[in-house]
Amino acid sequence: MNKIGFLVLVIKLGIFLLICFCSPLYAASHRSLTADEVKDITASSFLDNNDIWSPKHAIDGLSQTPWVPHRDDGAKGAWIQVNLKQTSPIQKIGLINGFARDETAFKINHRIRRARLVFADGQEIPIKLKDDMSLQLIEVNRISSDFVRLIIEDIYPSSKYPHTCLAEMKIYIADSVN
């Protein structure tokens, strides 16, 4: 193969890769679920049945307002579920662990170490969260579901209070291809 033939081949390959990875048909894009797409949010319980700790706070976009299950045993088995208005291709779940208002609130409350994500088709994905206040993304690879349930299995122990907190739970759905 001469230099011109090689150069033409490289250009064609570059164009092919550009089309494949930049075209909406091939790009793996997603977006965060909007409040209008959420039917409701339920939980096994919340602390003192006080609205301050209710499950709705896990999807309000504010990391300083967590869901806190009403359990003094580390919340093992406690769950929170986001119900969608329609079945959607779920791409990722984003979680902000603990009471993420500040470092003190974070450390004096339990945080989730291990949990399971459960979907409408029965699929379960075990997850392990880091012990920090950053947004942690879990790829679930386009599971079609009308709900996501998180079940707590283990915790990072607190330095003071016996309550487990989850600051935020975000659901990212795959964009439909036009």
C-alpha positions as CSV (number, residue, x, y, z in Angstrom):
1,M,0.0,0.0,0.0
2,N,1.4,3.4,-0.9
3,K,1.3,6.5,1.3
4,I,-1.7,8.0,-0.4
5,G,-3.7,4.8,-0.1
6,F,-2.7,4.6,3.6
7,L,-3.7,8.2,4.2
8,V,-7.1,7.7,2.5
9,L,-7.7,4.6,4.7
10,V,-6.8,6.6,7.9
11,I,-9.2,9.4,6.9
12,K,-12.0,6.9,6.2
13,L,-11.4,5.2,9.6
14,G,-11.4,8.6,11.3
15,I,-14.7,9.6,9.7
16,F,-16.2,6.2,10.6
17,L,-15.2,6.6,14.3
18,L,-16.5,10.2,14.3
19,I,-19.9,9.1,13.0
20,C,-20.1,6.2,15.4
21,F,-19.1,8.0,18.6
22,C,-20.6,11.4,17.9
23,S,-23.9,10.5,16.3
24,P,-27.0,10.4,18.5
25,L,-27.6,6.9,17.2
26,Y,-24.5,5.6,18.9
27,A,-23.9,8.0,21.8
28,A,-24.9,6.7,25.2
29,S,-26.7,9.8,26.5
30,H,-28.9,10.1,29.5
31,R,-30.7,12.7,31.5
32,S,-31.9,13.1,35.1
33,L,-35.5,12.3,35.7
34,T,-37.7,15.3,36.3
35,A,-40.2,15.8,39.1
36,D,-43.0,15.5,36.6
37,E,-41.9,12.0,35.7
38,V,-42.0,10.7,39.3
39,K,-45.4,9.3,40.4
40,D,-44.4,9.1,44.1
41,I,-41.7,8.1,46.6
42,T,-42.3,5.6,49.4
43,A,-40.2,4.1,52.1
44,S,-40.3,1.4,54.8
45,S,-40.4,4.2,57.4
46,F,-39.0,7.6,58.3
47,L,-37.8,8.9,61.6
48,D,-40.6,9.9,64.0
49,N,-43.0,10.1,61.1
50,N,-41.7,13.7,60.9
51,D,-41.9,15.3,57.5
52,I,-38.3,16.7,58.0
53,W,-37.0,13.1,57.5
54,S,-39.5,11.8,54.9
55,P,-38.5,10.0,51.7
56,K,-39.5,12.9,49.5
57,H,-36.3,14.7,50.7
58,A,-34.2,12.0,48.9
59,I,-35.3,13.4,45.6
60,D,-35.6,17.2,46.3
61,G,-32.1,18.1,45.0
62,L,-30.9,19.3,48.4
63,S,-28.2,17.2,50.0
64,Q,-28.9,18.9,53.4
65,T,-32.4,17.3,53.6
66,P,-32.0,13.5,53.9
67,W,-34.4,10.6,54.1
68,V,-33.9,9.0,57.6
69,P,-35.5,5.6,58.2
70,H,-37.1,5.0,61.6
71,R,-34.7,2.3,62.8
72,D,-32.2,2.3,65.6
73,D,-30.5,-0.9,64.3
74,G,-28.5,0.7,61.5
75,A,-31.5,0.6,59.2
76,K,-30.6,-2.9,57.8
77,G,-33.5,-3.9,55.6
78,A,-35.0,-0.4,55.4
79,W,-35.9,0.7,51.9
80,I,-36.8,3.7,49.8
81,Q,-38.6,3.4,46.4
82,V,-39.0,6.0,43.6
83,N,-42.1,5.1,41.5
84,L,-42.1,6.5,38.0
85,K,-45.2,7.5,36.0
86,Q,-44.2,5.2,33.2
87,T,-41.7,2.4,32.5
88,S,-38.4,4.0,31.4
89,P,-34.9,2.8,30.3
90,I,-32.9,3.5,33.5
91,Q,-29.2,4.1,32.7
92,K,-27.7,5.2,36.1
93,I,-28.6,5.8,39.7
94,G,-26.9,8.7,41.5
95,L,-26.6,8.6,45.3
96,I,-25.4,11.1,47.8
97,N,-24.7,9.2,51.0
98,G,-25.4,10.3,54.6
99,F,-26.5,13.6,56.0
100,A,-24.5,15.7,53.5
101,R,-25.2,19.1,55.0
102,D,-21.6,19.4,56.3
103,E,-18.8,17.1,57.6
104,T,-20.1,17.1,61.2
105,A,-23.6,16.1,60.3
106,F,-22.2,13.5,57.9
107,K,-20.0,11.8,60.6
108,I,-22.5,11.9,63.5
109,N,-25.1,9.8,61.5
110,H,-24.8,6.4,60.0
111,R,-24.1,6.2,56.2
112,I,-25.0,3.4,53.8
113,R,-22.1,1.0,53.1
114,R,-23.9,-1.7,51.1
115,A,-27.3,-1.9,49.5
116,R,-29.3,-3.5,46.8
117,L,-31.1,-1.8,43.9
118,V,-34.3,-3.6,42.9
119,F,-36.2,-3.1,39.6
120,A,-39.7,-4.0,38.3
121,D,-38.4,-7.0,36.3
122,G,-36.9,-8.6,39.4
123,Q,-33.3,-7.6,38.7
124,E,-31.2,-6.8,41.8
125,I,-27.9,-5.1,41.7
126,P,-25.7,-5.1,44.8
127,I,-23.9,-1.8,45.4
128,K,-21.2,-0.6,47.7
129,L,-21.0,3.1,48.5
130,K,-18.0,5.2,49.4
131,D,-18.0,6.9,52.8
132,D,-18.1,10.4,51.4
133,M,-20.5,13.1,50.4
134,S,-19.9,13.1,46.7
135,L,-22.5,12.1,44.1
136,Q,-21.8,8.4,43.4
137,L,-23.0,7.0,40.0
138,I,-24.0,3.4,39.6
139,E,-24.4,2.2,36.0
140,V,-27.4,-0.1,35.5
141,N,-27.2,-0.4,31.7
142,R,-30.7,0.5,30.5
143,I,-32.9,-1.6,32.8
144,S,-36.5,-1.0,31.8
145,S,-38.5,-0.3,35.0
146,D,-41.2,1.8,36.5
147,F,-39.6,1.9,39.9
148,V,-36.2,1.8,41.7
149,R,-36.0,0.4,45.2
150,L,-32.9,0.8,47.4
151,I,-32.6,-1.7,50.3
152,I,-30.0,-1.0,52.9
153,E,-27.8,-4.0,53.9
154,D,-24.9,-2.5,55.9
155,I,-23.8,0.8,57.2
156,Y,-20.7,2.9,58.1
157,P,-21.2,3.5,61.8
158,S,-21.7,7.1,63.2
159,S,-19.8,8.8,65.9
160,K,-23.0,9.8,67.7
161,Y,-26.6,9.1,66.5
162,P,-28.1,5.7,65.6
163,H,-29.8,7.0,62.4
164,T,-28.9,6.2,58.8
165,C,-29.3,8.9,56.2
166,L,-29.5,9.1,52.5
167,A,-29.1,12.7,51.2
168,E,-30.1,12.2,47.5
169,M,-31.2,9.6,45.0
170,K,-31.2,10.6,41.4
171,I,-32.4,8.4,38.5
172,Y,-30.9,8.9,35.0
173,I,-32.8,7.6,32.1
174,A,-31.5,6.9,28.6
175,D,-32.5,9.4,26.1
176,S,-34.6,8.0,23.3
177,V,-33.0,7.8,19.9
178,N,-34.8,10.0,17.3
